[in-house]
Amino acid sequence: MGDSSTFRYTSGSRKFTRTRNSLKKFSFAIPAAASAIDNGYETDEALTVQVKAADEEVYIKPEYLVIKVSGIDTGGTPATALTIRITTDAAGDDTIFPDTQATLSTGVTTATTGVAAYSIGLPFVDTASTATTFYLFIKTDVADPVAIESADLYCIVESF
């Protein structure tokens, strides 16, 4: 029957095709400025990921986001939490997932690396002809900066 993540069916004389990818990982591109994330959102620090190609209609349900950081507790007051915002514009104004804070969980043997995880569960439908990019804005709970190592968004994706 082939790939179990894709199914196709027909009904009567009319054909309807739907492709379903049960869970897909989107990795955000990290700009150089994201090596010093502090307690304020900055447009030059926004991470980006294209979630829809041009001329594609999709249903995307972001399920969770995992952000890995380094440089925690390298002097001063260490960050203990990250706040995120996901938008569809580089200016950070067209918010699709509002400000949400998660605790930074540091390594067992080293306190300078950590991870924050977010449960999103928010459907996003896009039928526009242009490509769609998500912008991820991140800030810490203190002024001492951290560096973003990776940010991965796991989504259920259906394209029609």
C-alpha positions in Angstrom: 0.0 0.0 0.0 3.1 2.3 0.1 3.9 5.0 2.5 1.5 4.9 5.5 1.8 8.7 6.1 0.0 9.3 2.7 -3.4 8.1 1.8 -5.6 8.6 -1.3 -9.1 7.6 -1.9 -11.8 8.0 -4.5 -15.6 8.0 -4.1 -17.9 7.3 -6.9 -17.0 9.0 -10.2 -15.5 12.0 -8.5 -12.0 11.9 -7.3 -10.7 13.6 -4.2 -7.1 13.4 -3.2 -5.7 14.4 0.2 -2.1 14.0 1.3 -1.5 13.8 5.0 1.9 13.9 6.8 1.1 13.0 10.4 4.0 14.9 12.0 6.5 17.1 10.3 9.5 18.9 11.8 10.3 22.4 10.7 13.7 23.8 11.8 14.0 27.6 12.1 16.9 29.4 10.5 18.9 31.1 13.2 20.3 34.6 12.4 23.7 35.7 13.8 22.0 38.1 16.1 20.3 35.2 18.0 23.6 34.5 19.7 22.7 37.2 22.3 19.0 36.9 23.1 18.1 39.0 26.2 15.0 40.3 27.8 13.6 42.2 24.8 12.2 41.2 21.4 14.4 42.4 18.5 13.4 42.1 14.8 17.0 41.3 13.8 17.0 38.3 16.2 13.8 36.7 14.8 14.2 33.1 13.6 12.4 32.1 10.4 11.0 29.0 8.8 9.0 28.6 5.6 6.0 26.4 6.3 4.2 26.7 3.0 5.4 26.9 -0.6 3.9 29.3 -3.1 0.6 28.2 -4.7 0.1 25.5 -2.1 -3.0 25.2 0.1 -2.3 23.7 3.5 -3.7 23.0 6.9 -1.0 23.3 9.5 -1.4 22.5 13.2 1.7 23.4 15.1 1.8 20.9 18.0 5.0 21.8 19.9 8.1 23.8 19.8 11.5 22.9 21.3 14.2 25.6 21.7 17.8 24.7 22.7 20.0 27.4 24.2 23.6 27.8 25.4 25.5 30.4 27.4 23.2 30.2 30.4 24.9 31.3 33.7 28.1 32.6 32.2 28.1 35.6 34.5 25.6 37.8 36.2 22.0 36.6 36.6 21.2 33.4 34.7 18.1 33.2 32.5 15.5 30.8 33.9 12.8 31.2 31.3 12.1 32.0 27.6 9.1 33.9 26.3 8.2 33.4 22.6 5.9 34.9 20.0 5.2 33.5 16.5 4.1 35.8 13.8 3.6 35.8 10.0 5.6 39.1 9.5 9.2 40.1 10.1 8.1 43.1 12.2 6.4 40.8 14.8 3.0 42.4 14.5 0.8 39.7 12.9 0.8 37.4 15.8 -0.5 33.8 15.4 0.8 32.5 18.7 0.9 35.1 21.5 3.6 35.6 24.1 4.0 32.4 26.1 6.7 31.7 28.7 8.4 28.3 29.5 11.0 27.4 32.1 14.5 26.7 30.9 15.5 23.2 31.9 19.3 23.2 32.2 21.5 20.2 31.7 22.1 17.7 34.5 25.9 18.0 34.4 26.2 21.5 33.0 24.1 24.6 33.8 25.2 26.5 30.7 22.9 24.7 28.3 19.2 24.2 28.4 15.9 23.6 26.6 12.5 25.2 26.7 9.4 23.4 25.3 6.0 24.8 24.3 2.7 23.0 23.6 1.0 25.0 20.9 -2.0 23.0 19.4 -3.1 25.9 17.2 -4.6 25.3 13.7 -3.3 27.5 10.9 -5.0 27.4 7.4 -3.4 29.2 4.5 -4.8 29.2 1.0 -3.0 32.3 -0.2 -0.9 32.0 -3.4 2.3 33.3 -1.7 4.7 31.3 0.4 4.2 31.5 4.1 7.0 32.1 6.6 6.7 31.9 10.4 8.9 34.3 12.5 9.8 33.3 16.0 10.6 36.0 18.5 12.4 35.0 21.7 13.3 36.8 24.9 14.7 35.8 28.3 13.5 36.7 31.7 16.7 38.6 32.6 19.1 41.0 30.8 22.0 38.4 30.6 21.9 36.9 27.1 21.7 33.3 25.9 22.5 31.9 22.4 19.9 30.0 20.5 21.3 26.7 19.3 18.2 25.3 17.6 14.4 25.8 17.4 12.3 23.0 16.0 8.5 23.3 15.3 6.6 20.0 15.1 3.4 20.2 13.1 0.6 18.1 11.7 0.5 19.1 8.0 -2.2 18.4 5.4 -1.9 19.7 1.9 -4.8 19.7 -0.6 
